[in-house]
Amino acid sequence: MTDNLTQALASANVGAEERYAVFPFYLCLDVSQSMSGEPVRQVNAELPQLRSTIGQDPAVAEVVRFAVVTFSDVARTVLPLADLALVESMPEVQVEGRTSYAAAFEHMRRVIEDDYQAGRAAGERWYRPAVMFVSDGRPTDPEEQWRAAHKRLVDPSWRRHPNILSFGFGEAVPEILAAVSENKPNRAWVATEGAAPSAVVAELMAGLVQSIVSSSASAYSGSPQLVPPRLPNMQPIAVDELD
């Protein structure tokens, strides 16, 4: 019997009240044309390492659920929310069209709601989900359109609204990325001017792994936090368990 199957069977035999609440992480990744070349190649090189690091650590895998959403003209879930210990391979993302932030935010709201309902039906408890929003450009849709979609995603009256950390490089606009993270301190990060995209992507992906691992460890401590990567001006953000 494989280790993954053994883990899955063991988990199935544990009552829902005895399991830790799961900590969902969504990587929301810009795959517009400006990501062509080295940036998208670097993403595809780093995703398997992310899977390996998280999926092979039983303590992390027990708590963390991970998904990959890409966006350009449209948004797609290329890796549905999953225990990475049970994922055999990561998707290879492809560069597409323009940079629709509205498509990303609308898709994220639907996916989080659907995943939450499916998780609850399976007996899971959730911590507030985290969205790690990565873009190398400014939105190509009208400002009122993406802002309206963003408002629906972070609406505090929607109990599943996520914590958002935003990361930008290339032509990304710091003020817009700050707005994506609701203008809250220590939630938005922009690469220094002139930084090579390939180096930025590699550093960012490594930072995301560190963030996920540290966040999962905080769940075991009884004081769960969304712990941002160790990048300038980033501090842990407290998260609450959902009803």
ABEGO torsion letter per residue (X at the ends): XBAAAAAAAAAAABBAAABBBBBBBBBBBBABAAABEAAAAAAAAAAAAAAAAAAABAAAAAABBBBBBBBBABBBBABBBBBAAABABBBBBBBBBBBBAAAAAAAAAAAAAAAAAAAAAAGBBBBBBBBBBBBABBBABBAAAAAAAAAAAABAABAABBBBBBBBBEABBAAAAAAAAGGBBGABBBBBBGBBAAAAAAAAAAAAAAAAAAAAAAAAAGBBBBBBBBBBGBBBBBBBBBX
